[in-house]
Amino acid sequence: MNNLKIGIIGAGSAVFSMRIISDLCKMPKLSGSHVVLMDIDEARLRNTGILANELSRVFGANLKIETTTDMTKVIDGADFVINTAMAGGHSYLDKVREIGEKHGYYRGIDAQNYNFVSDYLNLTNWNQFSLFLKIAKMIEKFAPNAWYLQAANPVFEGTTLVSTQTSIKMVGFCHGHYAVESLANLIGVKEYDWQVGGVNHGIWLTKFTTKDGKDLYPEIDKYKGKIQHKPSNPFDDQLSPVAWDMYDFYGLFPIGDTVRNSTWKYHRDLETKKRWYGEPWGGADSELGWKWYVEQLYKVVEIINQFATAIENGLTLEKVKDSMNLMPWLEDDWKNMVNELLDSEKLSGEQHVPFIDSVVNGTKRRFVVNMINKGKIKGIDDDVAVEICAWVSGENIEFEETHLPERVINWYIKPRVLLAKQALEAFLKKDTKLVADIIERDWRTKSSEQVKKLIDELYPFVIAEMKKIIEN
Amino acid sequence: MNNLKIGIIGAGSAVFSMRIISDLCKMPKLSGSHVVLMDIDEARLRNTGILANELSRVFGANLKIETTTDMTKVIDGADFVINTAMAGGHSYLDKVREIGEKHGYYRGIDAQNYNFVSDYLNLTNWNQFSLFLKIAKMIEKFAPNAWYLQAANPVFEGTTLVSTQTSIKMVGFCHGHYAVESLANLIGVKEYDWQVGGVNHGIWLTKFTTKDGKDLYPEIDKYKGKIQHKPSNPFDDQLSPVAWDMYDFYGLFPIGDTVRNSTWKYHRDLETKKRWYGEPWGGADSELGWKWYVEQLYKVVEIINQFATAIENGLTLEKVKDSMNLMPWLEDDWKNMVNELLDSEKLSGEQHVPFIDSVVNGTKRRFVVNMINKGKIKGIDDDVAVEICAWVSGENIEFEETHLPERVINWYIKPRVLLAKQALEAFLKKDTKLVADIIERDWRTKSSEQVKKLIDELYPFVIAEMKKIIEN
């Protein structure tokens, strides 16, 4: 039992929330925590609440689950605030991309060298940046000792923004580093040491050895040019030709979403994307790959809704698990998820709850965190967030010494950091002239007239949506 | 009288050499110096020699003039080596630009954001970079205490390259900062204090005050939007709409060739250039402006040749001066130049000779120098050359405290520095894959196939020309 208050903002993201809740249920020392789920979508929030209570019941975790649409209630007195919310949701992403494409900017203006992930806007997401700051400033006021754990994208810009504009304790989390497993599977090792480092969605395999220190990169090299990559889904790109080509150029293997994030060389058009990321989708960030993803998301909402309704009507998660083989309509991914959620031995893989446990109960664990650099990785500006391996125990965080080669620093990190800083300055000053300067340098721009028309149509919308966040 | 040995590499650039020689003639303490003129173009070198001797005679400067095509002879035992040579000459510039344009790269691939000056290549000038290093390494060997004064472009990359790759004493010189006068003339002040800083061809008016410290920027502001700019020649751009637009965006006035060096916004095509730099040329770096310039250069060679021949046949510079009003074919610029060369009270404005005098004779003077940063200007990487105001007396150089605003640092200097570093790395490693990465991100690139074809045609030529420099 404890007196922890843990808030989840954007809890309508049911799968993420279930993973967090089930992790909480499986950590005995976090039993009894007060969990406040917040979302502005009441229907989805309600479903999450039902499932959360059911999970707590199954595990006897005695969580005190509360749902609210009021952000103050989540934050006031919280010990940890997890944010997974996406301001404006997918319809916002669609809209800004649509306006961009109308003016000649394929995949929207946020698609830029070193930043192609489709829900990782940094030029048009003034609503999302405003939400980050709103939460952070509310934490400063109502829960100044709380940790703010940000899962919402863009983690790089978001962590940088909040860490430089407020004084709260913050860490950004992503799970891209799990993709190291793909490389381990490729070369057939089960036990290995690894390290990644860089900036979020721009991380590199800085260490990959056997347990007794033998470098495993030569093992990877044996597969160079020998893999026939056939992606099983649009996100299956860790061994795609892009990853190998990036490895060849940058000298280290790019890990996780980094593979989605290099230059226009791989993204110029659908044909190019298909060539590099594989048929039929051309990667997660093509028009086809992203459509696939969004359809999955809508399916998830529907299935969650069905689960929640069934549970409300008396079904239990145990029964769901026992009778899943009678549900031919349920995809394997879902069956696996239910099995994992209910497997008391298995954590979700999200880092948030183990991090909370390590901070609260002092259990030393290794994490991949996003925190402001301040000298942690040489060659990267001090005032931006790095993604780095760290050992956490209580409030003590030890960062692993992480070395990135000059090629990665000068040909990837520096231009990426520059883009982030310029994007954040444009947001902080609400200055579309700065955005225009970026777009003037964009390869898709044919004239200043085009830039002007784009800005004139896009930014009134961006600003209106931002105001909704600020004023609500 | 003294024992100084001063070498000029690229002395076939007769106008530049005459300015240097006449300055030497006018500095009594440098009288008697041994001046070695070197060029690979023997005819032009011979003309320079004739004119140099004539200048020395006119002033009774007793310079010991020597001409040679052998670089060792210039450098061996020299105290100062001035380099103004352009490897490959204008035909090289034409050729690489032509290949670039053939593959769809308007004004050649070296034209990039923040680098549009047409004889300021940094991607295709491996011959020029090799020449810089060849000279510097020869100085290391044969004249280790000599100062290397580089006038040849690219001064930014060249100074950075030589300063990081060799241990010689080096300074890069440009005269862009004289353009401050245009602003002084505009607002009608004759006495004023000024300071510029940044990187070569990327310098900014960091101080502009009356002699008693009153800021003169508000005086400039009065002319904002009120100037009808009609350029008198393609280089007349200090008060062009570009300069004002850059001032508006970057917050400081761009000085000299900086105005030629911002983004594609001003350079996208001839029409755009004309709109920003003015009719009829569209600035110095358009196809029209550059043609004008090259024609001037050829005219200069011809006039120099006529002068030299006449002097060889017994005419004197004094007589030329006295009878210039009888030469209707001689343009005013030339008449002014002859008058200035012969005016014992007036120095050319080139900084080289005053710098030599300050170093040798300890006369403290102010210069605008290009030297490796190492903390001189905050916000700029330590390992690149900055252009900065400095006071020189003997070997002692005091750099003025120079502050650039974040807008200039983050939106101009940083991307410019990144380009320089990437370009220099490509050269040092002779790695066309690095060039390809830059070109993949270029707005003119439509496909990787285009990049490949460009590189395949361009770089065998670039490398062959480089080898000529290395092997000769």
HADDOCK unambig.tbl for C-alpha pairs under 7 A between the chains (distance, minus, plus):
assign (segid A and resid 263 and name CA) (segid B and resid 441 and name CA) 6.62 0.50 0.50
assign (segid A and resid 264 and name CA) (segid B and resid 440 and name CA) 6.77 0.50 0.50
assign (segid A and resid 264 and name CA) (segid B and resid 441 and name CA) 6.31 0.50 0.50
assign (segid A and resid 265 and name CA) (segid B and resid 440 and name CA) 5.66 0.50 0.50
assign (segid A and resid 265 and name CA) (segid B and resid 448 and name CA) 6.55 0.50 0.50
assign (segid A and resid 440 and name CA) (segid B and resid 264 and name CA) 6.78 0.50 0.50
assign (segid A and resid 440 and name CA) (segid B and resid 265 and name CA) 5.67 0.50 0.50
assign (segid A and resid 441 and name CA) (segid B and resid 263 and name CA) 6.61 0.50 0.50
assign (segid A and resid 441 and name CA) (segid B and resid 264 and name CA) 6.31 0.50 0.50
assign (segid A and resid 442 and name CA) (segid B and resid 443 and name CA) 6.29 0.50 0.50
assign (segid A and resid 443 and name CA) (segid B and resid 442 and name CA) 6.28 0.50 0.50
assign (segid A and resid 443 and name CA) (segid B and resid 443 and name CA) 3.29 0.50 0.50
assign (segid A and resid 443 and name CA) (segid B and resid 444 and name CA) 6.59 0.50 0.50
assign (segid A and resid 444 and name CA) (segid B and resid 443 and name CA) 6.58 0.50 0.50
assign (segid A and resid 448 and name CA) (segid B and resid 265 and name CA) 6.54 0.50 0.50
